[in-house]
Amino acid sequence: MRFVTYCIAAALTILLISCGEEDKLRQADTLKYQKNNDSLLKILSNHWRFNVPQMAPKTAAQTENWNEWQQFRDELVQKPTGSLTAYRRKTQNLVTKAEQLRSNIPQFFNKPQVRSRISVIIIKIKSLSTYINLDVVQDKKVTALIDEITRETVSLQGQLDELIRISEIPKEAGEEEMLRALDTVRMANPDAIPVLQPTNPQKPTGVPRNRIMQQKQ
């Protein structure tokens, strides 16, 4: 009976020691995780800046009613604070705002070069969201993507400026109508682009060639 009691006591002691060791390991892991999060938050706080310059006055006026663009820029400017969860929520909001950009592009800016730049921004922001939601966040990947998103947004804004600049270049008389006609044909059938004739083609003399030969004879 004493032997059984001794065995039970020994087993309980081993169990308690084992539980105590597990608690210590768990606490150590928790502390390590917290330190990693604190370090990551510090890095994010120092690097979370999307330095997109102010738009040129004409571009700002042209995009004034493009609500999706205004909301996207506002979302970039607003910096999350408090916790890693706040930064993760911010990236999800950025993904949503970026995807909404291409759903309502103003007709003036609805060009392939604008749509392609928006697509690149969406891809970059989705990558940022993926990396920041990993269990072990790779801070170098995250900070690099912040810089890339900034660069692509500046590129998109520059493209908007360029479209406005091109639209202000004076066109020769009749050129605008000709380009509009070409666009209409191209949209209907890209393979049926008319060949432009010279503006001053050489006029025929009006005298048949065989009559000229007779006169020479």
Secondary structure, DSSP 4 states (H G I P E B T S, - for coil): -HHHHHHHHHHHHHHHHHHHHHHHHHHHHHHHHHHHHHHHHHHHHHH----PPPPPHHHHHHTTT-HHHHHHHHHHHPPP-SSHHHHHHHHHHHHHHHHHHTTS--GGG--HHHHHHHHHHHHHHHHHHHHHTSSS--HHHHHHHHHHHHHHHHHHHHHHHHHHHHHTS---TTHHHHHHHHHHHHHH-TT-PPPPPPSSPPPP-SS-HHHHHHHH-
